[in-house]
Amino acid sequence: MQNFSNLKSAIFGLSIGVGILLSGIFISNALYKSRIADRYVTVKGLAEREVDADLAIWPITYKDVGNDLLALQKSIDEKRVIISDFLLDKGFKPEDINHSSPKITDTYAEGYYGNQQPSGPRFRIQKTVTLRSSNVNQVKQTMEKSGELVTKGIALSENWENRTEFLFTGLNNIKPEMIREATINAREAAETFAEDSGSKIGKIRKATQGFFSINDRDANSPDRKIIRVVTTMEYYLVDN
């Protein structure tokens, strides 16, 4: 009977010991995983491309002045036809050409001169013919020949409201490849950091895709674009 009691006590004590051992293992493993989770590196990866613009928008703005509004409207319409014919003659299609509504300024009504009678023409009228084409080179060549319009009596004007634009619209076609390049670039940076710290790169902890930016290569080359994207990556660090 005494032997049975001793055996029972021994089994109970052994069970407690095993339980404590297992608890220690679990706690140690949890602490290890917690320590590993806190060890990570944050890096950024860059991808950059230089591309040609694939869309050109050329607003051809012209003005006229006069005291007879009807005669002025007739004159501005005649110039619109001259500009349209000029563009068609250069190989563009009618659907590439758009005509804006005229903007008419009555200097008498605007009161630019206060109580004094203006000495110049009463009306100023402005109109814009906009060329929109995917043939960027053809647009650039035509712009160089715009002096032909001046010889036909059309005074061209350019301002910030109506300025020539060169755009790139094919971003979706190159976006996946650029993200891949940026991710590779980020991993290379993380591997260098890990090597310097005596570790190695583990799995991705977190990844964030940055915004794509499209800018002119320089002020004199608006038809050449620089596309950039920066990704932010977090990698776990593990011991070698």
JODADA-V77334 format. One record per run of one state. SS is the DSSP state (H for helix, E for strand, C for the rest). FROM is the first residue (numbers start at 1). TO is the last residue. If there is no record, write none. Layout:
ss | from | to
SS | FROM | TO
SS | FROM | TO
This chain:
ss | from | to
C | 1 | 1
H | 2 | 37
C | 38 | 39
E | 40 | 52
C | 53 | 54
E | 55 | 66
C | 67 | 68
H | 69 | 89
C | 90 | 93
H | 94 | 96
E | 97 | 99
C | 100 | 102
E | 103 | 106
H | 107 | 110
C | 111 | 122
E | 123 | 133
C | 134 | 135
H | 136 | 144
C | 145 | 146
H | 147 | 150
C | 151 | 155
E | 156 | 157
C | 158 | 164
E | 165 | 167
C | 168 | 170
H | 171 | 196
C | 197 | 198
E | 199 | 209
C | 210 | 212
E | 213 | 216
C | 217 | 223
E | 224 | 239
C | 240 | 240
